[in-house]
Amino acid sequence: MASSNKQNTDYDLIIVGGGMVGASLACALSKLPLRIAIIEAVPYQDNKQPSYDDRAIALSFGSRRIFDGLGLWPDIAKHTTAINRIHVSDQGRFGFTRLDNKQENVDALGYVITARNLGGALVQQLDQIDNLTLLSPAKLIDLKLGDDHSTAVIEKNGKTETLTAQLIVAADGGNSAVRKLLDIHTTDHDYNQTAIVTNITPEFSHQNIAYERFTKHGPLALLPMENNRCALVWTQSPQEAERILELNDKDFLNELQPCFGQRLGLLLKVGKRVAYPLKLVKAQEQVRNRLALIGNAAHTLHPIAGQGFNLGLRDVATLAQIISDVSVNNNAQQNSDIGELEVLKNYAQWRTRDHRQVIGFTNTLVEIFSNNFPPLAMARNLGLITTDIVPPLKHALSKHSMGISGKLPRLARGLPL
């Protein structure tokens, strides 16, 4: 970073949004000589903190590598349940595909953890970062991107404060205030589906198997959790979801049972249920001079295949490496800074292929498996069977699911910055 810029700004980097993606970026950059601030509207200890509730998060094997590179995995691992196998099927039809960690020579294909436990590990790490200022509760109310710095205006404790930084990182979720303030347009696709999210206790042991089952209403996923619970993501039409949410526990389980089947025996208990409307939202710009978008601020996905948070975490790993490389080079040369557009274009270009592939993959799955046209149903089931019996296809799908395909930044290979 050019020394004049460093001295003329309050911070080198301001992260707007202190959820799991924003907090992960702060942890990734903690050992660099940067002055970092996080602007977060809801205090971390507040029960209303939306990023740290009891929803289950599916971490890919690639995300484990990133947390390994950050030195956080030992604290996170104690709260996770391993996914050793994945079983994909089409309700009422013959097609299925099975993925197995042993065939991929990994400890697990992925892991399941609650957002609360993952958030707790991240917050504990944030408390130990000396070069981090946490501005919370605080709300971003204005933002300007200049040639050599950005200016953020926040509201905190009833007063406004003006802050300057070389770089603003938008990590403030699908309803990003940064996007709105800067008039960054999005490409939206409403799936006309609602995800019902809850926890289920089945009769039989889940044996660390994750199930992805395609039904006539949409995908249904059961993910293994501790105490033999399973995290459920059940996709329905908005009208059906509204009706199902009003059912008592017994009727809810009676309706779910035939959709999932008997692989885990009877479904015995169900927890608190919440619902989320599903749509694809993609920002039309990933970077501007002095600005980068990561996580749901850049892309909000359908939860099918559990790719959303993992894609955002790879944003973190890539942006952290770009920033690290510039910081290291500038210790000797001092000829550029982390907020320059030419620097940030490297991040955007690196992430383009991964974004395109994951968004295309999830979107195609939703469209193909939500269509019951008989020839298409036959073709997709043949595709599932073919994938199951052709090792190169299965290996490619496994690598994609684990988030370890393509060009990977150092953290995504389990290496420190």
C-alpha positions in Angstrom: 0.0 0.0 0.0 1.3 3.4 -0.9 2.3 5.1 2.3 0.5 8.4 1.5 -2.8 6.5 1.1 -2.3 4.6 4.4 -1.8 7.9 6.3 -4.7 9.7 4.7 -7.4 7.1 5.5 -8.9 5.9 8.7 -8.6 2.3 7.6 -7.0 0.3 4.9 -10.1 -1.9 4.6 -13.7 -1.6 5.8 -15.8 -4.8 5.7 -19.6 -4.0 5.5 -21.3 -6.9 7.2 -19.9 -9.0 10.0 -21.7 -12.3 9.2 -19.9 -15.5 8.5 -18.4 -14.4 5.2 -17.3 -10.9 6.5 -15.9 -12.3 9.7 -14.0 -15.0 7.8 -12.4 -12.3 5.6 -11.3 -10.4 8.7 -9.8 -13.6 10.1 -8.0 -14.3 6.8 -6.4 -10.8 6.8 -5.6 -10.7 10.5 -1.9 -11.3 10.2 -1.4 -8.6 7.5 -0.3 -5.1 8.4 -3.7 -3.7 7.7 -6.1 -1.5 9.7 -9.4 -3.3 9.3 -12.9 -2.3 10.4 -16.2 -4.3 10.4 -19.5 -2.5 10.2 -22.3 -4.7 11.6 -25.9 -3.7 12.4 -26.7 -6.4 15.0 -24.4 -7.1 17.9 -22.9 -10.6 17.9 -24.3 -11.5 21.4 -27.8 -10.5 20.3 -30.2 -13.5 19.8 -31.5 -11.7 16.7 -28.1 -11.8 15.0 -29.3 -13.4 11.7 -25.9 -14.9 10.7 -25.5 -16.9 13.9 -28.8 -18.7 14.4 -29.5 -22.5 14.6 -29.7 -23.1 10.8 -27.5 -26.0 9.6 -24.6 -25.0 7.3 -23.1 -27.6 5.0 -19.3 -27.0 4.7 -17.6 -28.6 1.7 -14.2 -30.3 2.1 -12.8 -27.3 0.3 -14.2 -25.0 3.0 -12.5 -27.2 5.6 -9.2 -26.6 3.8 -9.8 -22.8 4.0 -10.5 -22.9 7.7 -7.4 -25.2 8.1 -5.4 -22.5 6.3 -6.8 -19.9 8.7 -5.9 -22.1 11.7 -9.6 -22.2 12.8 -10.5 -25.8 11.9 -9.6 -27.4 15.3 -12.1 -25.0 17.0 -14.8 -25.6 14.3 -14.3 -29.3 13.9 -15.5 -30.1 17.5 -19.0 -28.8 16.5 -19.3 -30.6 13.1 -20.8 -33.8 11.9 -19.0 -35.4 9.0 -20.7 -36.2 5.7 -19.1 -39.5 4.6 -21.5 -40.3 1.8 -24.1 -38.5 -0.3 -27.1 -40.3 -1.8 -28.9 -38.5 -4.7 -32.2 -39.8 -5.9 -35.4 -38.9 -7.9 -38.6 -39.7 -6.0 -40.6 -42.5 -7.6 -38.0 -43.2 -10.3 -35.1 -45.5 -10.7 -32.2 -43.0 -11.0 -29.7 -42.5 -8.2 -26.0 -41.5 -7.6 -23.9 -42.3 -4.6 -20.7 -40.4 -3.6 -18.3 -41.8 -1.0 -15.4 -40.2 0.9 -13.4 -43.4 0.7 -13.5 -43.4 -3.1 -12.2 -39.8 -3.1 -9.5 -40.5 -0.4 -10.7 -37.8 1.9 -11.7 -37.8 5.6 -15.2 -36.6 4.6 -17.0 -35.1 1.6 -18.2 -32.3 3.8 -19.3 -31.3 7.3 -22.5 -30.0 8.9 -22.5 -27.3 11.6 -25.0 -24.9 13.0 -24.5 -21.2 12.0 -24.4 -20.5 15.7 -21.5 -22.7 16.4 -19.6 -21.6 13.3 -20.3 -18.0 14.2 -19.1 -18.6 17.7 -15.7 -19.8 16.5 -15.3 -16.9 14.2 -16.3 -14.3 16.8 -13.9 -15.8 19.3 -11.1 -15.3 16.7 -12.3 -11.7 15.9 -11.8 -10.9 19.6 -8.1 -11.7 19.3 -7.4 -9.5 16.2 -5.4 -6.5 17.4 -5.7 -4.6 14.1 -9.5 -4.9 13.9 -12.1 -2.3 14.9 -15.6 -3.6 15.3 -18.3 -1.0 14.7 -21.5 -2.6 16.1 -24.3 -1.9 16.3 -23.8 0.5 13.4 -25.6 1.1 10.1 -24.2 2.2 6.8 -26.2 5.1 5.5 -24.0 6.5 2.7 -21.1 5.5 0.6 -18.9 7.3 -1.9 -16.1 5.7 -4.0 -13.3 8.2 -4.9 -10.2 7.9 -7.0 -7.8 7.2 -4.1 -10.2 6.3 -1.2 -13.7 5.4 -0.2 -15.9 7.3 2.2 -18.5 5.5 4.4 -21.0 7.3 6.6 -22.4 5.2 9.4 -25.0 5.8 12.1 -23.8 4.6 15.5 -25.4 5.3 18.9 -27.6 7.9 17.4 -24.8 9.8 15.8 -23.2 9.8 12.4 -19.6 9.1 11.7 -17.6 9.5 8.5 -14.9 6.9 7.8 -12.4 6.6 5.0 -10.6 3.5 3.6 -8.7 2.4 0.6 -11.1 -0.5 0.1 -14.7 -1.3 0.9 -15.8 -4.9 0.9 -19.5 -5.6 0.7 -20.3 -8.7 2.7 -23.7 -7.6 3.8 -25.8 -10.3 2.3 -28.5 -10.7 -0.3 -30.2 -7.4 0.6 -26.9 -5.6 0.4 -27.1 -1.9 1.5 -23.8 -1.4 -0.4 -25.4 -2.5 -3.7 -28.4 -0.2 -3.1 -26.4 2.8 -2.2 -24.1 2.4 -5.2 -27.0 1.5 -7.6 -25.3 -1.9 -8.5 -27.9 -3.8 -10.5 -28.6 -7.5 -10.1 -29.9 -10.2 -12.4 -32.7 -11.9 -10.5 -34.6 -15.2 -11.1 -37.5 -16.1 -8.9 -37.8 -19.9 -8.6 -41.3 -19.6 -7.2 -40.2 -22.0 -4.5 -40.0 -21.7 -0.7 -37.5 -23.7 1.5 -38.8 -25.1 4.7 -35.9 -25.5 7.1 -35.9 -27.5 10.3 -34.3 -30.4 12.2 -35.6 -34.0 12.1 -34.9 -37.0 14.3 -35.3 -40.3 12.4 -35.7 -43.8 13.8 -32.5 -45.2 12.3 -28.9 -43.9 12.5 -28.1 -41.5 9.7 -24.6 -43.1 9.4 -23.2 -39.8 8.3 -25.0 -40.0 5.0 -26.5 -36.8 3.3 -29.5 -37.3 1.2 -30.5 -35.1 -1.8 -33.9 -36.2 -3.1 -35.7 -34.6 -6.0 -39.5 -34.5 -5.6 -42.3 -33.2 -7.8 -42.4 -30.0 -5.7 -38.6 -29.5 -5.6 -35.5 -30.8 -3.9 -35.5 -32.2 -0.4 -32.2 -32.5 1.5 -31.5 -34.3 4.8 -28.0 -33.6 6.3 -26.5 -35.6 9.2 -26.1 -33.7 12.5 -25.0 -34.6 16.0 -27.3 -36.6 18.3 -28.6 -38.5 15.3 -30.6 -35.4 14.1 -30.8 -34.4 10.5 -31.1 -30.9 9.1 -34.0 -30.7 6.6 -34.3 -28.4 3.7 -37.7 -29.1 2.0 -38.6 -27.1 -1.1 -42.2 -26.5 -1.9 -44.3 -24.0 -3.8 -45.1 -20.9 -1.7 -48.7 -21.9 -1.3 -47.8 -25.4 -0.2 -45.1 -24.1 2.1 -47.6 -21.8 3.8 -50.0 -24.7 4.4 -47.3 -27.1 5.6 -45.9 -24.6 8.1 -49.3 -24.5 9.8 -49.4 -28.3 10.3 -48.8 -29.7 13.8 -45.7 -31.9 14.3 -47.4 -35.2 13.7 -49.1 -34.1 10.5 -45.9 -32.4 9.3 -44.0 -35.7 9.7 -46.8 -37.7 8.1 -46.5 -35.4 5.0 -42.8 -35.5 4.9 -42.4 -39.3 5.3 -43.6 -40.4 1.9 -41.6 -37.6 0.2 -38.4 -38.9 1.7 -39.1 -42.6 2.0 -38.1 -45.2 4.6 -34.3 -45.1 4.3 -34.0 -43.8 7.9 -37.1 -45.6 9.1 -39.9 -43.5 10.7 -39.3 -39.8 11.1 -40.0 -39.3 14.8 -39.5 -35.7 15.8 -39.4 -32.3 14.2 -38.0 -29.0 15.5 -39.0 -25.4 15.0 -39.8 -24.6 11.3 -38.9 -21.5 9.3 -39.3 -20.7 5.6 -37.3 -18.7 3.1 -38.4 -17.7 -0.4 -35.9 -18.9 -3.0 -34.4 -16.9 -5.9 -31.2 -16.5 -7.7 -29.6 -13.0 -7.3 -26.4 -12.1 -9.1 -24.7 -8.7 -8.9 -23.9 -7.4 -12.4 -20.6 -5.9 -11.1 -18.2 -7.8 -8.8 -15.8 -4.8 -8.3 -15.4 -1.1 -8.8 -12.5 1.1 -8.0 -12.3 0.9 -4.2 -15.0 -1.8 -3.9 -15.3 -5.6 -3.9 -18.4 -7.7 -3.4 -18.2 -11.1 -1.7 -20.7 -13.8 -0.5 -24.4 -13.2 -0.8 -23.8 -9.6 -1.7 -22.4 -10.9 -5.0 -24.5 -14.0 -5.5 -27.5 -15.6 -3.6 -28.2 -19.1 -4.8 -30.8 -21.8 -4.5 -29.8 -24.1 -1.5 -29.8 -27.2 -3.7 -26.4 -29.0 -3.3 -25.5 -26.7 -0.4 -23.2 -24.5 -2.4 -24.0 -20.9 -1.3 -21.8 -20.3 1.8 -19.0 -22.4 0.3 -18.9 -20.3 -2.8 -18.8 -17.2 -0.6 -15.9 -18.6 1.4 -13.9 -19.2 -1.8 -14.6 -15.5 -2.5 -12.9 -14.8 0.8 -9.9 -17.0 0.1 -9.3 -15.5 -3.3 -9.7 -11.8 -2.2 -7.5 -12.4 0.8 -4.8 -13.8 -1.4 -5.0 -10.8 -3.8 -4.8 -8.4 -0.9 -2.0 -10.3 0.7 0.1 -10.4 -2.5 -0.3 -6.7 -3.1 0.6 -6.0 0.6 3.8 -8.2 0.4 4.8 -6.6 -3.0 4.3 -3.1 -1.7 6.5 -3.7 1.3 9.3 -3.5 -1.2 7.9 -1.4 -4.0 5.0 0.8 -2.5 3.6 1.3 -6.0 -0.1 0.4 -5.7 -2.7 -0.2 -3.1 -5.4 -2.8 -2.3 -8.3 -0.7 -3.5 -7.1 0.0 -7.1 -9.4 -1.2 -9.8 -6.6 -3.1 -11.6 -5.9 -5.0 -8.4 -9.5 -5.8 -7.8 -10.0 -6.9 -11.4 -7.7 -9.8 -10.7 -10.1 -11.0 -8.0 -13.1 -10.6 -10.2 -11.5 -12.5 -13.1 -10.3 -15.3 -10.8 -13.8 -15.8 -9.4 -15.7 -15.6 -12.7 -15.3 -19.2 -13.7 -16.3 -20.6 -10.3 -19.3 -18.3 -10.0 -20.4 -19.3 -13.5 -20.0 -23.0 -12.9 -21.7 -23.2 -9.5 -24.6 -20.9 -10.5 -25.0 -22.8 -13.7 -24.9 -26.2 -11.9 -27.4 -25.3 -9.2 -29.7 -23.5 -11.6 -29.7 -26.5 -14.1 -30.4 -28.9 -11.3 -33.4 -26.9 -10.2 -34.8 -26.5 -13.7 -34.2 -30.2 -14.8 -35.5 -31.8 -11.6 -38.5 -29.5 -11.3 -39.8 -30.6 -14.7 -41.8 -33.9 -14.8 -42.0 -34.1 -18.6 -41.6 -37.9 -19.1 -38.7 -37.8 -21.7 -36.8 -35.3 -19.5 -37.4 -37.4 -16.4 -36.1 -40.5 -18.2 -33.0 -38.6 -19.4 -32.1 -37.2 -16.0 -32.5 -40.6 -14.3 -30.3 -42.2 -17.0 -27.8 -39.4 -16.2 -27.9 -40.2 -12.4 -27.3 -43.9 -13.1 -24.5 -43.2 -15.6 -22.8 -40.9 -13.1 -23.0 -43.6 -10.5 -21.4 -46.3 -12.6 -18.8 -44.3 -14.6 -15.9 -43.4 -12.2 -14.5 -40.3 -14.0 -18.0 -38.8 -14.0 -18.5 -39.6 -10.3 -15.0 -38.2 -9.4 -15.7 -35.0 -11.3 -19.0 -34.5 -9.5 -17.4 -35.3 -6.2 -14.6 -32.7 -6.8 -17.2 -30.1 -7.8 -19.3 -30.9 -4.7 -16.3 -30.7 -2.4 -15.3 -27.3 -3.9 -11.8 -28.4 -4.9 -11.9 -28.1 -8.7 -10.3 -25.4 -10.8 -7.6 -22.8 -9.9 -7.5 -22.6 -6.1 -6.1 -19.9 -3.9 -3.6 -20.9 -1.2 -6.2 -21.0 1.6 -8.4 -23.3 -0.5 -5.4 -25.7 -0.6 -5.2 -25.6 3.2 -2.1 -23.4 3.1 -1.7 -20.1 5.0 -1.5 -16.8 3.2 
